[in-house]
Amino acid sequence: MSHSPARLRKGAAAAVAAATLMVPLAGAPTEAAPAYAADSPSPSPSGSDVRTLTPDVARRLDAAVQKVMTEANVPGVTVGIWTPHQGSYVASYGVADKSDGRNMTPNLYMRIGSETKTFTVTALLQLVDQGKVGLDDPIGKYVDGVPDGGTITLRQLAGMRSGLFNYSEDDGFYKALTSDPRRGFTPQELLGYAFGHPVLFPPGQKFSYSNTNLILLGLVVEKMSGQPLGTYIQRNILDPAGMRNTLFPVGAEFPVPHAQGYTDQTADGKVADAAGWNPSWGWAAGAMISKQDDLRVWARTVATGQLPDGRWMISPATQRQRLTTPATPIPGAGYGLGIFDVQGWIGHNGSLPGYESLTVYLPSARATLVVLLNTDIDHNGQEPSTLFGEAITKIVSPGHVFDLPAQPAAR
């Protein structure tokens, strides 16, 4: 397997690439707590979109999850599926820490990588609703020195159609990160790596996933809200949603209990524990931390625009714009404003050294899927989070299979 800065762009619909962790796996569930439908529930109007989670379906899920773990050598994974009528399933498998065999459990803090983008764009859309920014404003109105800054719009940044080079694919950035993964990066440093490259295409012409876009949007949120990005997200998104176990870290802090994370994104390509690495290099594009229960809440909130109590996180009109998901080069996948739609599942995935995640919602069945795992090491060119998503949805929603093919360009 090759080791290159291009791998650090992972964690989005068009960037999934998806080497092997040479350690034995714990084969049995460690804290599998599947909650099955006690009786045959009355199907919802769209109940055919998700199968009733009977004990037989749960056993099939157990087998499918463990098969992916074994084949991809994933140390530990937590899976949660929730539906209003068909039942639910929550299970953890494997280990959270290979050094002592500590079990993977559903209550662990995990780094969620590019799922951070959904929070940053939500913050931006709130400012749109407040009239403080316009989606069709040029980024040059808010941030100086951006190539094509007079023509690239905030909408194009949020929709991955700016043409700006992705800083995490820059060789100098990759060397800086892997030589000292505990160092901090400022947003301006990250942009410096990107702006040293020519613009890839005229804005709006193509889809090209770039972390650079989100760094710029984070700066817009800070400038127009007058608050640090993490503070704004905490006060205006996490607190209203009741997400008490989600945070935007300032540096390398990582609340306990958390899983250790295993990566081969190192200077020598050897597997290392990345739990203590500083995620500031991802900032508005990938630095956040969360737990399964919070992501369960967020999946529906970001996909519908509504808080758990029914209030709107962003206005219905703005949410409609967010969910306008033009096609990408990946069959069956569209990408809107900081969010994707893969065969009807709406949300985002995340990947950064040591961790991967998937948080998606199927509106037609009001079903939620959350997958959290403690490695980002690809298996046969695929991200393990994608492998889990596909294996699970083949069982629970065969008409809506989360199937993101590997993209050679992301390698």
SULQUIUR-V661546 format. One record per pair of residues at least 6 apart in sequence whose C-alpha atoms are under 7 Angstrom apart, sorted by the first residue. I is the first residue (numbers start at 1). J is the second residue. D is the distance in Angstrom with one decimal. If there is no record, write none. Layout:
<<I J D> <I J D>>
This chain:
<<1 19 5.9> <3 265 6.8> <3 269 6.6> <5 168 5.9> <5 169 4.4> <5 170 6.2> <5 171 6.2> <5 174 5.2> <6 168 6.7> <6 169 4.5> <6 410 5.8> <6 411 5.5> <7 410 6.4> <7 411 5.6> <8 168 5.8> <8 169 6.9> <8 352 6.8> <9 15 6.4> <9 168 6.0> <9 169 6.8> <10 16 5.3> <10 17 6.7> <10 351 5.8> <11 114 5.4> <11 349 5.3> <11 350 4.2> <11 351 4.6> <12 114 6.9> <12 348 6.5> <12 349 5.8> <12 350 6.7> <13 333 6.9> <13 340 6.5> <14 209 6.3> <14 328 7.0> <14 330 6.5> <15 209 6.4> <15 407 6.8> <15 410 5.7> <16 383 6.5> <16 406 5.9> <16 407 6.3> <16 410 7.0> <17 381 5.6> <17 382 5.0> <17 383 5.8> <17 406 4.6> <17 407 5.2> <17 408 6.8> <17 410 5.8> <17 411 6.5> <18 378 4.6> <18 379 6.5> <18 381 4.9> <18 382 3.0> <18 383 2.8> <18 384 6.4> <18 406 6.2> <19 377 6.4> <19 378 6.2> <19 379 6.3> <20 72 6.8> <20 73 6.3> <20 377 6.6> <20 379 6.6> <21 73 5.6> <25 70 6.9> <25 73 6.9> <25 75 6.1> <25 94 6.3> <26 94 4.8> <26 95 6.9> <27 66 6.9> <27 94 6.7> <28 93 6.6> <29 92 6.1> <29 93 4.4> <29 94 6.6> <30 92 6.1> <30 93 5.1> <30 94 6.2> <30 103 5.8> <30 104 6.5> <31 91 6.4> <31 92 5.3> <31 93 6.8> <31 105 5.8> <32 90 6.7> <32 91 3.9> <32 92 5.1> <32 93 6.9> <33 90 5.5> <33 91 5.1> <34 89 4.4> <34 90 4.6> <34 91 5.6> <35 88 5.4> <35 89 5.0> <35 90 6.5> <36 53 5.9> <36 54 5.7> <36 55 6.2> <36 87 5.7> <36 88 5.8> <36 89 6.4> <37 53 6.1> <37 54 5.7> <37 86 6.7> <37 87 4.7> <41 85 6.0> <41 86 6.3> <42 85 6.7> <43 85 6.2> <43 86 6.9> <44 85 6.3> <46 364 6.0> <46 365 5.5> <47 365 5.9> <49 364 6.8> <49 365 5.7> <49 397 5.7> <49 399 6.6> <50 365 6.3> <50 396 5.3> <50 397 4.6> <51 86 6.6> <51 396 5.1> <51 397 6.4> <52 86 4.2> <52 87 6.3> <53 86 5.7> <53 87 5.2> <53 88 6.3> <61 392 6.4> <64 391 6.1> <64 392 6.9> <65 388 6.5> <68 387 6.8> <68 388 6.5> <72 379 5.4> <72 384 6.7> <74 375 6.5> <75 94 5.6> <75 95 5.5> <75 374 6.6> <76 93 5.6> <76 94 4.2> <76 95 4.7> <76 96 5.7> <76 104 5.7> <76 373 5.7> <76 374 5.9> <77 92 5.7> <77 93 5.5> <77 94 6.6> <77 104 6.7> <77 372 5.6> <77 373 4.3> <77 374 6.8> <78 91 5.8> <78 92 4.2> <78 93 6.5> <78 105 6.8> <78 106 5.9> <78 371 5.8> <78 372 5.3> <78 373 6.5> <79 90 5.7> <79 91 5.5> <79 92 6.4> <79 370 5.9> <79 371 4.7> <79 372 6.7> <80 89 5.6> <80 90 4.4> <80 91 6.6> <80 369 5.7> <80 370 5.1> <80 371 6.5> <81 88 5.4> <81 89 5.1> <81 90 6.4> <81 368 5.6> <81 369 4.7> <81 370 6.7> <82 88 4.4> <82 89 6.6> <82 367 5.7> <82 368 5.2> <82 369 6.8> <83 366 6.2> <83 367 4.6> <83 368 6.6> <84 366 6.8> <92 104 5.8> <92 105 5.3> <92 106 6.2> <93 104 5.9> <94 103 6.2> <94 104 5.7> <95 101 5.7> <95 102 5.5> <95 103 4.4> <95 104 4.7> <96 102 5.6> <96 103 5.4> <96 104 4.4> <96 259 4.6> <96 260 5.8> <97 259 6.3> <97 260 5.4> <106 292 6.3> <107 291 6.4> <107 292 6.8> <108 257 5.4> <108 258 4.7> <108 259 6.3> <108 291 6.1> <109 255 6.7> <109 256 6.8> <109 257 6.2> <109 258 4.5> <109 259 6.8> <109 289 6.6> <109 290 5.5> <109 291 4.9> <110 258 6.1> <110 259 6.5> <110 289 5.6> <110 290 5.6> <110 291 6.2> <111 288 6.1> <111 289 4.4> <111 290 6.5> <111 355 6.1> <112 288 5.9> <112 289 5.6> <112 290 6.7> <112 350 5.4> <112 351 6.8> <112 355 7.0> <112 356 6.4> <112 357 5.7> <113 286 4.1> <113 287 5.8> <113 288 6.4> <113 350 4.4> <113 351 4.9> <113 352 5.3> <114 285 5.7> <114 286 4.4> <114 349 6.3> <114 350 4.1> <114 351 6.2> <115 286 6.7> <115 348 5.6> <115 349 5.7> <115 350 5.1> <116 284 6.5> <116 285 5.7> <116 286 4.9> <116 287 6.5> <116 288 5.6> <117 214 6.8> <117 284 6.5> <117 285 5.1> <117 286 6.6> <117 338 5.9> <118 338 5.3> <118 339 6.3> <119 233 7.0> <120 218 6.3> <120 284 6.1> <121 158 6.7> <121 337 6.9> <121 338 5.7> <123 221 6.8> <123 233 6.6> <124 221 5.9> <125 314 6.7> <125 318 7.0> <126 314 5.7> <127 133 5.9> <128 134 5.6> <128 135 6.9> <129 314 7.0> <129 315 6.8> <132 224 6.6> <135 153 6.7> <135 154 5.1> <135 155 4.9> <136 153 5.2> <136 154 6.0> <136 155 5.9> <137 153 5.3> <137 154 6.1> <138 149 6.3> <138 150 5.4> <138 151 5.6> <138 152 5.3> <138 153 4.2> <138 154 6.3> <139 149 5.4> <139 150 6.8> <139 152 6.0> <139 153 5.6> <139 154 5.9> <140 146 6.5> <140 149 4.3> <140 150 5.1> <142 220 6.2> <147 195 6.8> <147 199 6.9> <152 162 5.9> <152 203 5.6> <156 162 5.1> <156 204 6.2> <157 213 4.9> <158 213 6.8> <158 337 4.8> <158 338 5.3> <159 335 6.5> <159 336 5.4> <159 337 4.6> <159 338 6.1> <160 207 5.7> <160 208 5.6> <160 209 5.2> <160 210 6.4> <160 213 7.0> <161 203 6.1> <161 204 5.0> <161 205 6.9> <161 206 5.7> <161 207 4.8> <161 208 5.9> <162 203 4.6> <162 204 6.0> <163 199 5.6> <163 200 4.9> <163 201 5.0> <163 202 6.3> <163 203 5.5> <163 208 6.6> <164 199 5.1> <164 200 6.2> <164 212 6.9> <165 194 5.3> <165 197 6.3> <165 199 6.2> <165 200 6.5> <165 210 6.6> <165 212 7.0> <166 194 5.9> <166 210 4.5> <166 211 5.6> <166 212 5.3> <167 190 6.3> <167 191 6.8> <167 193 5.2> <167 194 4.3> <167 211 6.8> <167 212 6.0> <168 174 6.8> <170 193 6.4> <173 193 6.5> <178 266 5.3> <178 267 5.1> <179 267 6.2> <181 277 5.4> <181 278 6.3> <182 277 4.7> <182 278 4.8> <183 278 6.2> <184 251 7.0> <184 278 6.2> <184 280 5.7> <184 281 6.9> <185 280 5.6> <185 281 5.3> <187 215 6.3> <191 212 6.6> <194 212 6.8> <207 328 6.3> <211 285 5.7> <214 284 5.7> <214 285 5.2> <215 283 6.9> <215 284 5.4> <215 285 6.3> <218 229 6.4> <218 284 5.4> <221 229 6.5> <222 228 5.4> <222 229 5.4> <230 248 5.1> <241 307 5.7> <241 308 6.5> <243 294 5.3> <245 290 5.8> <245 291 6.1> <245 294 6.5> <246 289 5.6> <246 290 4.2> <246 291 6.7> <246 294 6.8> <247 288 5.9> <247 289 5.4> <247 290 6.5> <248 287 6.5> <248 288 4.7> <248 289 6.5> <249 287 6.8> <249 288 6.4> <251 278 5.8> <251 279 6.9> <251 280 6.1> <252 276 6.2> <252 277 6.0> <252 278 4.2> <252 279 6.3> <259 374 6.6> <260 273 6.4> <260 275 5.2> <260 374 6.6> <261 273 5.4> <261 274 5.3> <261 275 5.3> <261 354 3.8> <261 355 5.6> <261 374 4.6> <261 375 5.5> <262 271 6.5> <262 272 5.6> <262 273 4.7> <262 274 6.0> <262 354 4.2> <262 374 6.2> <262 375 4.7> <262 376 7.0> <263 271 5.3> <263 272 5.5> <263 273 6.5> <263 274 6.6> <263 353 5.3> <263 354 4.6> <263 375 5.9> <263 376 5.8> <263 377 5.8> <264 270 5.4> <264 271 4.4> <264 272 6.4> <264 377 6.4> <265 353 6.3> <273 354 6.9> <274 353 6.2> <274 354 5.4> <275 354 7.0> <279 287 5.0> <280 287 6.1> <292 370 6.8> <295 359 6.6> <295 370 6.9> <296 368 6.6> <296 370 6.6> <299 347 6.5> <299 359 5.8> <299 360 5.5> <299 361 5.6> <299 368 6.5> <300 361 5.9> <301 307 5.5> <303 346 6.0> <303 347 6.4> <303 361 6.6> <305 312 5.8> <305 313 5.3> <305 314 5.6> <305 319 5.9> <306 312 4.3> <306 313 5.2> <307 313 5.8> <322 336 5.5> <322 337 4.7> <323 336 5.5> <323 337 6.9> <324 336 5.3> <325 334 4.8> <325 335 4.5> <325 336 3.9> <325 340 6.8> <325 341 6.8> <326 334 5.2> <326 335 5.8> <326 336 6.5> <327 333 6.2> <327 334 4.3> <327 335 6.6> <328 334 5.3> <328 335 6.7> <332 342 5.8> <332 343 5.5> <333 340 7.0> <333 341 5.6> <333 342 4.4> <333 343 6.5> <334 340 5.6> <334 341 5.1> <334 342 6.5> <335 341 6.2> <339 347 5.4> <339 348 5.8> <340 346 5.7> <340 347 5.6> <340 348 6.1> <341 347 6.7> <342 402 6.0> <343 400 5.2> <343 401 6.3> <343 402 6.2> <344 362 6.0> <344 400 6.2> <345 360 5.7> <345 361 5.3> <345 362 4.7> <346 360 5.2> <346 361 5.1> <346 362 6.3> <347 359 5.8> <347 360 4.3> <347 361 6.3> <348 358 6.2> <348 359 5.8> <348 360 6.4> <349 357 5.5> <349 358 4.2> <349 359 6.2> <350 356 5.4> <350 357 4.9> <350 358 6.3> <351 357 6.6> <351 376 6.3> <352 376 6.6> <353 376 5.9> <354 374 5.6> <354 375 4.4> <354 376 5.2> <355 373 5.9> <355 374 4.5> <355 375 4.7> <355 376 5.2> <356 372 6.1> <356 373 5.4> <356 374 6.5> <356 375 6.4> <356 376 5.7> <356 385 6.1> <357 371 5.4> <357 372 4.5> <357 373 6.4> <357 385 6.1> <358 370 5.6> <358 371 5.0> <358 372 6.7> <358 385 6.4> <359 369 5.9> <359 370 4.6> <359 371 6.6> <360 368 6.0> <360 369 5.4> <360 370 6.6> <361 367 5.7> <361 368 4.5> <361 369 6.4> <362 368 6.5> <371 385 7.0> <376 383 6.9> <378 384 6.2> <381 406 6.1> <382 406 5.5> <386 404 6.7> <389 402 5.8> <390 401 5.9> <390 402 4.8> <390 403 5.4> <393 400 6.9> <393 401 5.1> <393 402 6.1> <394 401 5.5>>
